Amino acid sequence: MLYHSTLTTTFPSFSSSSSTSSLLFPLSDSALLPTESNNNNNMVKFSKQFEGQLIPEWKHAYVDYGQLKNDLKKLYLLKTDNKTDSSAATGTVASTVLSSIKNFSIFGHQRRDHGPIHVHKKLASSVSNGDMYETELLEQFADTAAAKEFFSCLDFQLNKVNQFFKTKETEFMELGESLKKQLEILIDLKTAIQHRHQTRDIMPDSKEDGSISSTISCESDKDKTEQEQSQENINEELEKTELAFSDSPRSEEMGNSTKTKSMDPNWRTVSGRVISFQGKNIKMNIPLTTPSRTFSAISHLFKEDLTNSKKSNEGTKLHINKTRVHHAEKMIKGAFVELYKGLGFLKTYRQLNKLAFIKILKKFDKVTGKQVLAIYLKVVESSYFNSSDKVIKLADEVEELFIKNFAEEDKRKAMKYLRPKQRKESHGITFIVGLFSGCFIALLVGYVIMAHIMGTYKRHPFSLYMETVYPVLSMFSLMFLHFFLYGCNIFAWRKTRINYSFILELSATKELKYRDVFLICTTSMTAVMGVMFVHLALLSKGYSYTQVQVIPGLLLLLFLLLLVCPFNIYYRSSRYRFLRVMRNIAFSPLYKVLMLDFFMADQLCSQIPMLRNLEYMACYYITGSYKTQNYNYCMNAKHYRDLAYAVSFLPYYWRAMQCARRWFDEGQTSHLVNLGKYVSAMLAAGSKVAYEKDNTKGVGWLCLVVIMSSGATVYQLYWDFVKDWGLLQVNSKNPWLRNDLMLRRKTIYYVSMGLNFILRLAWLQTVLHSTFGQVDSRVTGLFLAALEVIRRGLWNFFRLENEHLNNAGKFRAVNPVPLPFDEVDEVD
């Protein structure tokens, strides 16, 4: 039991939502010494602990503990069979006598005992491969073939671990050296700025003080070609170190600032400018992630074109202001944090693998009765992955540099960035979730009973409640249903060890856990249902609509105020992160598209009914129609009808603009193909809105809706299954699925594809106009909108599963942060 307690306290459970800081601390030596325990019922199996502690992106680089256990199980079964065989017992005695004779030489002296095995160390053919190990059996085992197979697998795992460790160590060492050079350039640049401040020998900037005067050369075509070739070499070097993962959309976003665009060579100089100071020629690359940087870069491009048109050989003056230097400093700071995190992962990788070797060797000794643990453990301890201290030294050096240059010599402040503490999950949240869930169910039952008695949801030629109040309830229901499904997604991602926080770039200290999401859903829906219940109760008591109609509007205003509330209450960091993402989406394509941005934009594509309801409620309350009960004012207003078209395809427009921006940044035609999918969805949405607004319901509009919606559905289904989910692979070992699956039950994938296909056909309601008895058509619309939200929740899980598998295939566990400075050759 000592072994179990030591392991669990040393290795906090590493889940996708947990902080990575728990993996940055090396194990103590005592944690690597397993002890025996007879109470197997209370001890968690090591294989499950090992699986729970490994880094998901490096899963295939760890010791294959399961395969070694299977080989050991074969040895155990063969040994059991041999014990029942008398001939095997005789053979054992004979082999024992023969082994005793061999232990003596012809001179009567006992031979040196080498043990049951001997591990040979072979020099590798190249330095990058590292040393190779091969085990030779010196004694007879119960089944020599099975023993050879076990040690062959064990040697393969040791060689694999050594090679991977050396590869990653080299990668991090190269990144460390590059960051040191970047830091030196940054310090020199900041020193130059401070020196010019002190001497007042600076040129005033029209927009900002504190700029330094530098020279940018008007390069000839030859100079440009050399610079482009230098940039291509940098890109190839990044690809070799696996920092550029081209198959992953997220990594494309992070690495694209260091890549160049092949279509337009002039665009290469937009985000990078060559400056000369202190005898150095430095190119500063600041990613165009914000509108201000984009417009500044475009204006610079025009100015450069004007300069080149004059064909002047003289250099022009360039002002590098404090803002650009500050952006460069933030980039270098982020790169140091990611490097430190990667070094911590490598430490954990070393310790977990060593522990796995100890555990499997101890099991081997127990099964075979041979003492090989001490022999093979010496080889493991002397192997490269366990003996190299470069990672530890570099981690200490990175920590010192970070404290000195980014934390003002304050170690506690530096550790907040390098080792962020994870916010503890409270069981009190679970209790509150259960409490509010019960309150919500009770209020919902009471609301449904009262609505049924009053006949609120039955079809009436004139239903003021359905026209004015029901949109508020429908809007909040769809929104928090979507949020509830997101909580379910987080729970499923954690169970299947999909590192969603890394993929979506969520902060480890501020991200929402699934309990937090459920808490937000239950408290919000309890408040909504309570207000709706009170509103309906007041109507049942004879209060007029004029008196109580302000209540839904106040509820909507309350939620909007809570969303933008500046006080640190009710998940302020998450609320502000949501607002920033919505800002990035609304101003597409001016902002650089990150994984979280287009993930959230995809969610909006499933919330068009909610946006339509929000549009109506805004018109209803802003125009004061709730005072006169003239709800037809908004429906008959021309501007409102035109706005309905915009709201219907605005989410698709945003996604299309994001695809255009990614194509513009990366130059990959796949983004244009994805853009076509959203254009087809825009056309289908526009045709459906036009058909709904057409009072005659003509055959021409109906045919247009069917054609547009059918084409968009086929387009979307193909993209869902093949591109987003990575399924429908003909040559896969799993029929019509991909080779690697996170879920053990394959039927879940087939059922999910069937459900996605059926739910994609929800637009047929526009054509069929099916109803459920006397239920109002708006209730039917809410039900179909909820089905689309459920489909999106299903899509979210498989989308990130595919992204996680692609990312894990490249063994990338830290963000590749682009670096701001490149030293270039001297230009004439």
C-alpha positions in Angstrom: 0.0 0.0 0.0 3.0 2.3 0.5 3.7 2.1 -3.3 0.1 3.1 -4.1 0.0 6.1 -1.8 3.4 7.3 -2.9 2.4 7.2 -6.6 -0.9 8.9 -6.2 0.5 11.7 -4.1 3.5 12.3 -6.3 1.5 12.2 -9.6 -1.7 14.2 -9.4 -4.1 13.0 -12.0 -3.3 14.5 -15.3 -6.4 15.3 -17.2 -7.0 17.6 -20.1 -8.5 20.2 -17.9 -6.0 20.0 -15.1 -3.1 22.3 -14.7 0.2 21.3 -16.3 2.0 22.6 -13.3 1.6 19.3 -11.5 3.8 17.7 -14.1 6.7 20.1 -13.8 8.0 18.7 -10.6 10.3 15.7 -10.7 9.7 12.6 -8.6 11.7 11.9 -5.6 13.9 8.8 -5.6 11.7 7.1 -3.0 8.7 7.3 -5.3 10.6 5.1 -7.7 11.0 2.2 -5.3 7.9 0.0 -5.5 6.9 -2.0 -2.4 4.8 -5.1 -2.2 1.2 -5.1 -1.1 -1.0 -8.1 -0.5 -4.2 -6.1 -0.5 -4.9 -6.1 -4.2 -8.5 -5.1 -3.8 -7.5 -1.7 -2.4 -4.7 -1.1 -4.8 -5.4 0.5 -8.1 -3.7 -1.2 -10.9 -0.5 0.4 -12.0 -1.5 0.2 -15.7 -4.4 2.5 -15.0 -2.3 4.8 -13.0 0.3 4.9 -15.7 -2.3 5.5 -18.3 -3.8 8.3 -16.2 -0.5 10.1 -15.6 1.1 10.1 -19.1 1.0 13.1 -21.4 -1.7 12.4 -24.0 0.2 13.9 -26.9 3.2 11.6 -26.2 1.1 8.5 -25.5 2.7 6.4 -28.3 6.2 7.4 -27.2 5.9 5.9 -23.7 6.7 2.3 -22.7 3.9 0.0 -24.0 3.2 -1.4 -20.6 0.1 -3.2 -21.8 2.1 -5.1 -24.5 4.7 -6.1 -21.9 2.0 -7.3 -19.6 0.6 -9.5 -22.3 4.0 -11.0 -23.1 4.5 -11.6 -19.4 1.1 -13.3 -19.2 2.2 -15.7 -21.9 5.2 -16.7 -19.8 3.0 -17.2 -16.7 0.5 -19.4 -18.6 3.4 -21.5 -20.1 5.0 -21.9 -16.7 1.7 -23.0 -15.2 1.3 -25.6 -18.0 4.9 -26.9 -17.5 4.3 -27.4 -13.8 1.6 -30.0 -14.6 3.9 -31.8 -17.0 6.2 -34.3 -15.4 8.6 -34.3 -18.3 9.1 -30.7 -17.9 10.0 -31.2 -14.2 12.7 -33.8 -15.3 14.0 -31.4 -17.8 14.3 -28.7 -15.2 16.4 -31.0 -13.0 18.6 -31.9 -15.9 19.0 -28.2 -16.9 19.9 -27.4 -13.3 22.6 -30.0 -13.2 23.9 -28.9 -16.5 24.0 -25.3 -15.4 25.9 -26.3 -12.2 28.5 -28.1 -14.3 28.9 -25.1 -16.6 29.6 -22.9 -13.6 32.9 -24.8 -13.1 35.9 -24.6 -15.3 38.2 -27.5 -16.1 40.5 -26.3 -13.4 37.8 -26.7 -10.8 37.2 -23.0 -10.2 33.7 -21.6 -10.3 32.9 -19.4 -13.3 31.9 -15.9 -12.8 28.1 -15.6 -12.5 26.7 -13.1 -15.0 23.1 -13.7 -13.9 20.3 -15.0 -16.1 20.6 -12.2 -18.7 23.2 -10.0 -20.2 22.3 -6.7 -22.0 24.6 -5.7 -24.9 25.0 -2.1 -25.8 25.5 -1.4 -29.5 26.7 1.9 -30.9 24.2 3.5 -33.2 24.9 4.1 -36.8 24.2 7.8 -36.4 24.3 10.2 -33.5 20.6 11.0 -33.7 19.5 7.4 -33.2 21.4 7.0 -29.9 22.7 3.7 -28.5 20.8 0.5 -28.9 20.3 -2.3 -26.4 19.9 -6.0 -26.9 19.4 -8.7 -24.3 21.0 -12.1 -24.4 19.6 -15.0 -22.3 22.3 -16.8 -20.3 20.1 -19.2 -18.5 17.3 -21.6 -19.5 13.8 -20.3 -19.0 10.6 -22.3 -18.8 9.9 -21.2 -22.3 12.8 -19.7 -24.0 10.9 -18.4 -27.1 8.4 -16.5 -24.9 11.2 -15.1 -22.8 13.1 -14.0 -25.9 9.9 -12.3 -27.1 9.5 -10.5 -23.8 13.0 -9.2 -23.7 12.9 -8.3 -27.4 9.9 -6.1 -26.7 11.5 -4.7 -23.6 14.6 -3.8 -25.5 12.5 -2.2 -28.2 10.7 -0.1 -25.6 13.9 1.0 -24.0 15.4 2.0 -27.4 12.2 3.8 -28.3 12.2 5.8 -25.1 15.8 6.7 -25.5 15.4 7.9 -29.1 12.3 9.9 -28.3 13.8 11.5 -25.3 16.9 12.5 -27.2 14.8 13.9 -30.1 12.7 16.1 -27.8 15.8 17.0 -25.7 17.5 18.2 -28.9 14.4 20.1 -29.9 14.1 21.9 -26.6 17.8 22.6 -26.4 17.7 24.2 -29.9 14.7 26.3 -28.8 16.5 27.3 -25.6 19.5 28.5 -27.6 17.2 30.4 -30.0 15.4 32.0 -27.1 18.6 33.1 -25.5 19.6 34.9 -28.7 16.1 36.4 -28.9 16.4 37.7 -25.4 19.9 39.2 -26.1 18.4 41.1 -29.1 15.5 42.3 -27.0 17.8 43.5 -24.2 20.0 45.4 -26.7 16.9 46.9 -28.4 15.5 48.1 -25.1 18.9 49.4 -24.0 19.1 51.4 -27.3 15.7 52.9 -26.6 16.6 53.9 -23.1 19.9 55.3 -24.2 18.2 57.5 -26.8 15.8 58.6 -24.1 18.6 59.6 -21.9 20.6 61.5 -24.6 17.4 62.9 -26.2 18.8 62.0 -29.5 15.6 60.6 -30.9 13.2 61.5 -33.7 9.7 62.3 -32.3 7.0 60.0 -33.5 3.7 61.5 -34.5 1.7 58.8 -32.6 3.9 57.6 -29.8 7.0 58.6 -27.9 10.0 56.5 -27.3 10.7 55.2 -30.9 14.2 54.6 -32.1 15.5 55.6 -35.5 16.5 52.7 -37.7 17.3 52.1 -41.3 15.3 49.9 -43.6 17.0 49.2 -46.9 15.3 49.2 -50.3 16.3 45.7 -51.3 16.9 44.6 -54.9 15.3 41.5 -56.3 18.4 39.6 -55.5 18.3 40.7 -51.9 14.6 39.7 -51.7 15.3 36.3 -53.1 18.1 35.7 -50.6 15.8 36.8 -47.7 13.0 34.6 -49.0 15.4 31.6 -49.2 16.5 32.3 -45.7 12.9 32.4 -44.4 12.2 29.1 -46.2 15.2 27.5 -44.5 13.8 28.6 -41.2 10.5 27.1 -42.0 12.1 23.8 -43.0 14.0 23.8 -39.7 10.8 24.3 -37.8 9.2 21.4 -39.6 12.1 19.1 -38.8 11.7 19.9 -35.1 8.0 19.2 -35.4 7.0 22.7 -34.2 4.9 23.1 -37.4 2.1 20.6 -37.5 0.5 21.3 -40.8 -2.4 18.8 -40.5 -3.7 20.5 -37.3 -5.7 23.7 -37.8 -4.7 25.0 -34.4 -1.0 24.5 -35.0 -1.3 26.2 -38.3 -2.7 29.2 -36.6 0.2 29.3 -34.1 3.0 28.7 -36.6 1.7 30.8 -39.5 3.4 33.9 -38.2 6.8 32.3 -39.0 5.6 31.0 -42.3 5.6 33.0 -45.5 2.9 33.3 -48.1 3.8 31.8 -51.4 1.2 33.8 -53.4 2.4 37.3 -52.8 6.1 37.9 -52.1 5.5 41.5 -51.1 3.3 40.3 -48.2 6.4 38.7 -46.6 7.6 42.2 -45.5 4.3 43.3 -44.1 4.7 41.8 -40.6 8.5 41.9 -40.7 10.8 44.9 -41.0 14.5 44.9 -41.2 16.1 47.3 -38.7 19.8 48.1 -38.2 21.2 49.1 -34.9 24.5 48.5 -33.1 25.9 46.9 -36.3 23.2 44.3 -36.5 20.5 43.7 -39.1 17.4 42.4 -37.4 14.1 41.5 -38.9 11.2 42.0 -36.5 8.2 39.8 -37.1 5.0 40.8 -35.3 2.0 38.6 -36.2 -0.9 40.5 -37.6 -3.4 39.3 -35.0 -5.4 42.6 -34.5 -7.0 45.1 -36.8 -4.6 47.8 -35.8 -1.6 45.7 -36.8 -3.3 44.6 -40.0 -4.0 48.2 -41.1 -0.6 49.3 -40.1 1.0 46.5 -42.1 -1.2 47.3 -45.1 -0.3 51.0 -45.0 3.4 50.0 -44.7 3.0 47.9 -47.8 1.6 50.8 -49.8 4.4 53.1 -48.5 6.9 50.5 -49.5 5.4 50.2 -53.0 5.7 54.0 -53.4 9.3 53.8 -52.2 10.1 51.0 -54.7 8.5 52.9 -57.5 10.9 55.8 -57.0 13.8 53.2 -57.4 15.8 55.0 -54.7 18.9 53.2 -53.5 18.9 55.2 -50.3 17.5 53.8 -47.1 14.4 55.2 -45.5 14.0 55.9 -41.9 11.8 53.5 -39.8 10.6 54.2 -36.3 10.4 51.1 -34.0 8.2 52.3 -31.2 7.7 50.9 -27.8 4.5 49.1 -28.8 6.3 46.8 -31.2 9.1 46.1 -28.7 6.4 45.4 -26.1 4.8 42.9 -28.4 8.1 41.2 -29.1 8.7 41.0 -25.3 5.4 39.3 -24.8 6.2 36.8 -27.6 9.5 35.9 -26.0 8.0 35.7 -22.6 5.3 33.3 -23.9 8.0 31.2 -25.6 9.9 30.9 -22.3 6.8 29.7 -20.5 6.1 27.1 -23.2 9.7 25.9 -23.1 9.6 25.5 -19.3 6.4 23.6 -19.6 7.9 21.3 -22.2 10.9 20.6 -20.1 8.6 19.7 -17.2 6.8 17.3 -19.4 10.1 15.7 -20.4 11.0 15.3 -16.7 7.7 13.5 -16.1 8.2 11.4 -19.2 11.6 10.2 -17.8 10.2 9.3 -14.4 7.1 7.6 -15.6 9.0 5.4 -18.0 11.6 4.4 -15.4 8.8 3.5 -13.0 7.2 1.4 -15.7 10.4 -0.5 -16.3 10.8 -1.2 -12.6 7.2 -2.4 -12.2 7.3 -4.8 -15.2 10.7 -6.2 -14.3 9.5 -6.9 -10.8 6.5 -8.7 -12.2 8.9 -10.7 -14.4 11.0 -11.8 -11.4 7.8 -12.8 -9.6 6.5 -14.9 -12.5 9.8 -16.6 -13.6 11.7 -16.7 -10.3 14.7 -15.2 -12.0 16.5 -12.1 -10.6 16.7 -9.8 -13.5 15.5 -6.5 -11.9 18.9 -5.4 -10.6 20.6 -6.3 -13.9 18.3 -4.6 -16.3 17.6 -1.7 -14.0 21.3 -0.8 -14.1 21.0 -0.6 -17.9 17.9 1.6 -17.6 19.6 3.9 -15.1 22.7 4.2 -17.3 20.7 4.7 -20.5 20.4 8.1 -22.1 16.9 9.1 -21.1 17.7 8.6 -17.4 21.3 9.7 -17.3 21.2 12.9 -19.3 21.0 16.1 -17.2 20.6 18.6 -20.0 16.9 19.0 -19.4 17.4 19.8 -15.7 20.1 22.3 -16.3 18.2 24.0 -19.1 15.1 24.2 -16.9 17.1 25.9 -14.1 18.6 28.3 -16.6 15.2 29.2 -18.1 13.9 29.8 -14.6 16.7 32.1 -13.8 16.4 34.1 -17.0 12.7 34.4 -16.6 13.0 35.7 -13.0 15.7 38.2 -14.0 14.1 39.6 -17.2 10.3 39.1 -16.9 9.6 39.0 -13.1 11.7 41.8 -11.8 13.8 39.4 -9.7 10.7 38.2 -7.9 10.6 34.4 -7.9 7.1 34.2 -6.6 5.8 36.3 -9.4 7.7 34.2 -12.0 6.3 31.0 -10.6 2.8 32.2 -11.3 3.6 32.0 -15.0 6.0 29.0 -15.0 4.1 26.9 -12.5 0.5 28.1 -12.4 -1.6 26.7 -9.6 -4.7 24.9 -10.6 -8.0 26.1 -9.1 -9.3 23.4 -6.8 -12.6 21.8 -7.6 -15.0 22.1 -4.7 -17.6 19.5 -3.9 -19.8 22.3 -2.7 -20.4 23.2 -6.3 -21.8 19.7 -6.8 -24.2 20.2 -3.9 -25.3 23.6 -5.3 -25.8 22.1 -8.8 -28.0 19.4 -7.3 -30.0 22.0 -5.3 -30.7 24.2 -8.3 -31.4 21.2 -10.5 -34.2 20.3 -8.1 -35.5 23.8 -8.0 -35.5 24.0 -11.8 -37.4 20.8 -12.2 -40.0 21.8 -9.6 -40.5 25.2 -11.3 -40.6 23.6 -14.8 -43.3 21.2 -13.7 -45.3 24.0 -12.1 -44.9 26.1 -15.2 -46.0 23.3 -17.6 -49.1 22.5 -15.5 -50.1 26.2 -15.3 -49.5 26.7 -19.1 -51.6 23.6 -19.8 -54.5 24.8 -17.7 -54.4 28.2 -19.3 -54.0 26.7 -22.8 -51.0 28.9 -23.5 -49.3 26.7 -26.0 -52.3 25.7 -28.1 -52.7 27.2 -31.5 -54.7 30.4 -31.5 -55.3 32.9 -34.2 -54.2 35.6 -31.8 -51.8 34.6 -29.0 -50.1 37.5 -27.4 -48.1 35.4 -25.0 -46.6 33.3 -27.8 -45.7 36.4 -29.8 -44.2 38.4 -27.0 -43.0 36.3 -24.0 -42.3 32.9 -25.5 -39.3 34.1 -27.6 -37.6 35.0 -24.3 -38.1 31.6 -22.9 -37.1 30.0 -26.2 -33.9 32.0 -26.4 -32.7 31.2 -22.9 -33.7 27.5 -23.3 -31.6 27.1 -26.5 -28.6 29.0 -25.1 -28.4 27.1 -21.8 -29.1 23.8 -23.5 -26.1 24.4 -25.7 -24.1 25.4 -22.6 -25.2 22.2 -20.8 -24.0 20.1 -23.7 -20.7 21.9 -23.5 -20.4 20.7 -19.9 -21.2 17.2 -21.1 -18.5 17.6 -23.7 -15.9 18.6 -21.1 -16.8 15.6 -19.0 -16.5 13.2 -22.0 -13.2 14.8 -23.1 -11.8 14.3 -19.7 -12.9 10.7 -19.5 -11.4 9.9 -22.9 -8.3 12.0 -22.1 -8.8 14.4 -24.9 -6.6 17.5 -24.1 -9.3 20.0 -25.0 -7.7 22.8 -22.9 -4.5 22.6 -24.9 -6.4 22.4 -28.3 -8.6 25.4 -27.5 -5.8 27.3 -25.7 -7.7 27.7 -22.5 -6.0 28.9 -19.4 -5.3 26.2 -16.9 -6.1 28.5 -13.9 -9.2 30.1 -15.3 -11.0 27.6 -17.6 -14.4 26.3 -16.7 -14.7 22.8 -15.4 -17.7 20.7 -16.2 -19.1 21.3 -12.6 -18.8 25.1 -13.2 -20.6 24.8 -16.5 -23.4 22.8 -14.9 -23.6 25.4 -12.1 -24.1 28.2 -14.5 -26.7 26.3 -16.4 -28.8 25.3 -13.4 -28.7 28.6 -11.6 -29.5 30.5 -14.8 -32.3 28.3 -15.9 -33.7 28.3 -12.4 -33.8 32.1 -12.5 -35.4 32.1 -16.0 -38.0 29.5 -15.1 -38.8 31.3 -11.8 -39.4 34.6 -13.6 -41.5 32.9 -16.3 -43.5 31.1 -13.6 -44.2 34.4 -11.7 -45.1 36.1 -15.0 -47.6 33.4 -15.9 -49.0 33.3 -12.4 -49.6 37.1 -12.5 -51.4 36.7 -15.9 -53.6 33.9 -14.4 -54.6 36.2 -11.6 -56.0 38.8 -14.0 -53.1 41.2 -14.4 -53.0 42.8 -17.8 -50.2 42.3 -20.3 -49.3 46.0 -20.0 -48.6 45.6 -16.3 -46.4 42.4 -16.5 -44.9 42.6 -19.9 -41.8 44.5 -18.6 -40.8 41.4 -16.6 -39.3 39.4 -19.5 -37.5 42.5 -20.7 -36.0 43.0 -17.2 -34.8 39.4 -17.2 -33.1 39.9 -20.5 -31.5 43.1 -19.3 -30.3 41.5 -16.1 -28.4 38.8 -18.0 -26.8 41.3 -20.4 -25.6 43.4 -17.4 -24.3 40.3 -15.7 -22.4 39.4 -18.9 -20.5 42.8 -19.0 -20.3 43.3 -15.2 -16.8 44.5 -14.4 -16.8 43.2 -10.8 -15.0 39.9 -10.1 -18.2 37.9 -9.5 -19.7 34.9 -11.3 -16.7 33.8 -13.5 -15.6 37.2 -14.7 -12.5 35.9 -16.5 -14.6 33.4 -18.5 -17.2 36.1 -19.3 -14.6 38.5 -20.6 -12.9 35.8 -22.6 -16.3 35.0 -24.2 -16.7 38.7 -25.0 -13.2 38.9 -26.6 -13.9 35.8 -28.7 -17.3 37.3 -29.8 -15.4 40.5 -30.8 -12.9 38.5 -32.8 -15.8 36.7 -34.6 -17.8 39.9 -35.3 -14.8 41.7 -36.8 -13.6 38.8 -39.0 -11.4 38.7 -40.9 -9.5 41.6 -39.2 -8.4 39.4 -36.3 -6.1 36.4 -36.7 -8.2 33.2 -36.4 -7.4 30.9 -33.5 -8.9 27.5 -32.8 -11.3 28.9 -30.1 -12.5 31.6 -32.5 -13.7 29.4 -35.3 -14.9 26.8 -32.8 -17.2 29.4 -31.2 -18.3 30.6 -34.6 -19.4 27.1 -35.5 -21.5 27.1 -32.3 -23.3 30.3 -33.5 -24.1 28.5 -36.8 -26.4 26.2 -34.7 -28.0 29.1 -32.8 -29.7 31.0 -35.6 -33.2 30.6 -34.0 -31.8 32.0 -30.8 -30.3 35.0 -32.6 -33.7 35.5 -34.4 -35.5 35.6 -31.1 -32.9 38.0 -29.7 -33.4 40.2 -32.7 -37.2 40.3 -32.2 -37.0 40.9 -28.4 -34.5 43.8 -29.0 -36.9 45.4 -31.5 -39.9 44.8 -29.2 -38.4 46.4 -26.2 -36.3 49.1 -27.8 -39.1 50.5 -29.9 -41.5 50.5 -26.9 -43.9 48.1 -28.5 -44.3 46.3 -25.1 -46.2 49.3 -23.8 -48.8 49.4 -26.6 -48.8 45.6 -27.2 -48.3 46.3 -30.9 -46.1 43.3 -31.6 -46.9 43.5 -35.3 -44.9 46.7 -35.6 -41.6 44.8 -35.7 -43.0 42.1 -37.9 -44.2 44.6 -40.5 -41.3 47.0 -40.4 -39.2 46.7 -43.6 -35.9 47.2 -41.8 -36.7 44.4 -39.4 -37.6 42.1 -42.3 -34.3 43.0 -44.0 -32.4 42.4 -40.8 -33.9 38.9 -40.5 -32.0 38.0 -43.6 -28.8 39.3 -42.2 -29.3 37.5 -38.9 -30.0 34.2 -40.7 -26.8 34.0 -42.6 -24.5 36.3 -40.4 -22.9 33.3 -38.5 -22.2 31.6 -41.8 -20.7 34.9 -43.1 -18.4 35.1 -40.1 -17.2 31.6 -40.6 -16.7 32.2 -44.3 -14.6 35.3 -43.5 -12.6 33.3 -41.0 -11.8 30.7 -43.7 -10.8 33.6 -46.0 -8.5 35.0 -43.4 -6.9 31.6 -42.8 -6.4 31.1 -46.5 -4.9 34.6 -46.7 -2.5 33.8 -43.9 -1.6 30.2 -44.9 -2.3 29.9 -48.6 -4.0 26.5 -48.3 -6.8 25.8 -50.7 -8.6 23.6 -48.2 -9.7 26.8 -46.5 -11.3 28.0 -49.7 -13.2 24.7 -50.0 -14.4 25.1 -46.4 -15.4 28.7 -47.3 -17.6 27.2 -50.0 -19.5 25.1 -47.5 -20.5 28.2 -45.5 -21.4 30.1 -48.7 -23.8 27.3 -49.6 -25.3 27.4 -46.1 -25.8 31.2 -46.5 -27.7 30.6 -49.7 -29.8 27.9 -48.1 -30.6 30.1 -45.1 -31.5 33.0 -47.3 -33.9 30.9 -49.4 -35.6 29.5 -46.3 -36.2 33.0 -44.9 -37.5 34.2 -48.2 -39.9 31.2 -48.4 -41.1 31.9 -44.9 -41.8 35.5 -45.7 -43.6 34.7 -48.9 -47.3 34.7 -48.1 -48.3 32.7 -51.3 -45.8 29.9 -50.6 -45.1 29.6 -54.3 -43.7 26.5 -55.9 -40.7 28.4 -57.2 -39.6 29.4 -53.7 -40.2 25.9 -52.5 -38.1 24.3 -55.3 -35.3 26.9 -54.6 -35.3 25.9 -50.8 -35.1 22.2 -51.7 -32.3 22.6 -54.1 -30.2 25.0 -52.0 -30.8 23.1 -48.7 -30.1 19.7 -50.4 -26.8 20.9 -51.8 -25.7 22.5 -48.6 -26.6 19.3 -46.6 -24.6 17.1 -48.8 -21.6 19.5 -48.6 -21.9 19.7 -44.8 -22.3 15.9 -44.3 -19.1 15.3 -46.3 -17.2 17.9 -44.3 -18.5 16.6 -41.0 -17.5 13.0 -41.6 -14.4 13.3 -43.7 -12.7 16.6 -42.6 -13.9 17.3 -39.1 -14.4 13.8 -37.7 -11.8 12.1 -39.9 -14.1 9.2 -40.6 -15.3 7.3 -43.7 -11.8 6.0 -44.5 -12.0 3.1 -46.8 -8.6 1.5 -46.1 -8.8 1.9 -42.3 -8.4 -1.2 -40.0 -11.8 -0.1 -38.5 -14.4 -0.3 -41.3 -15.4 3.2 -42.4 -13.7 4.7 -39.4 -10.2 6.0 -38.8 -7.3 3.8 -37.5 -7.0 5.5 -34.1 -10.2 5.7 -32.0 -10.6 7.2 -28.5 -13.8 5.3 -27.7 -13.6 1.5 -27.4 -17.1 0.8 -28.7 -17.1 1.4 -32.4 -20.9 1.3 -32.5 -20.9 4.7 -31.0 -19.3 6.2 -34.1 -21.8 4.5 -36.4 -24.7 5.6 -34.4 -23.3 9.2 -34.2 -22.9 9.3 -37.9 -26.5 8.1 -38.4 -27.8 10.7 -35.9 -25.8 13.5 -37.5 -27.3 12.5 -40.9 -30.8 12.6 -39.6 -30.4 15.8 -37.6 -28.9 17.5 -40.7 -32.3 17.0 -42.4 -34.2 19.2 -39.9 -34.6 21.8 -42.6 -37.4 19.5 -44.1 -39.7 21.0 -41.5 -39.7 24.2 -43.6 -41.2 22.2 -46.4 -43.4 19.7 -44.6 -44.8 22.1 -41.9 -45.4 19.1 -39.6 -47.2 19.8 -36.3 -47.9 17.9 -33.1 -51.6 18.0 -32.7 -52.9 21.3 -31.3 -49.4 22.5 -30.2 -48.3 25.9 -31.5 -45.9 25.9 -34.5 -43.4 27.9 -32.4 -43.1 25.0 -30.0 -42.4 22.7 -32.9 -39.7 25.2 -34.1 -38.1 25.2 -30.6 -38.0 21.4 -30.6 -36.3 21.3 -34.0 -33.9 24.1 -33.0 -33.0 22.0 -29.9 -32.3 19.0 -32.1 -29.8 21.1 -34.0 -28.1 22.2 -30.8 -27.9 18.5 -29.8 -26.3 17.7 -33.1 -23.7 20.5 -32.6 -22.9 19.1 -29.1 -22.3 15.7 -30.7 -20.2 17.3 -33.4 -18.1 19.1 -30.8 -16.9 15.9 -29.2 -15.8 14.2 -32.4 -14.3 17.4 -33.8 -11.9 17.7 -30.9 -11.3 14.0 -30.8 -10.0 14.2 -34.4 -7.9 17.3 -33.6 -6.4 15.5 -30.6 -5.5 12.4 -32.5 -3.9 14.4 -35.3 -2.0 16.5 -32.7 -0.9 13.4 -30.8 0.5 11.9 -34.0 3.0 14.7 -34.2 4.0 14.4 -30.5 3.4 18.2 -29.9 2.5 18.9 -26.3 3.4 22.6 -26.1 2.4 25.6 -28.1 4.9 26.6 -30.9 5.2 30.3 -30.1 6.5 32.4 -33.0 9.7 34.4 -32.3 9.9 38.1 -33.2 13.5 38.5 -34.3 15.5 37.1 -37.2 19.1 38.0 -37.9 19.6 38.7 -41.6 22.6 39.2 -43.7 23.9 42.7 -44.2 22.0 44.5 -47.0 23.7 46.8 -49.4 
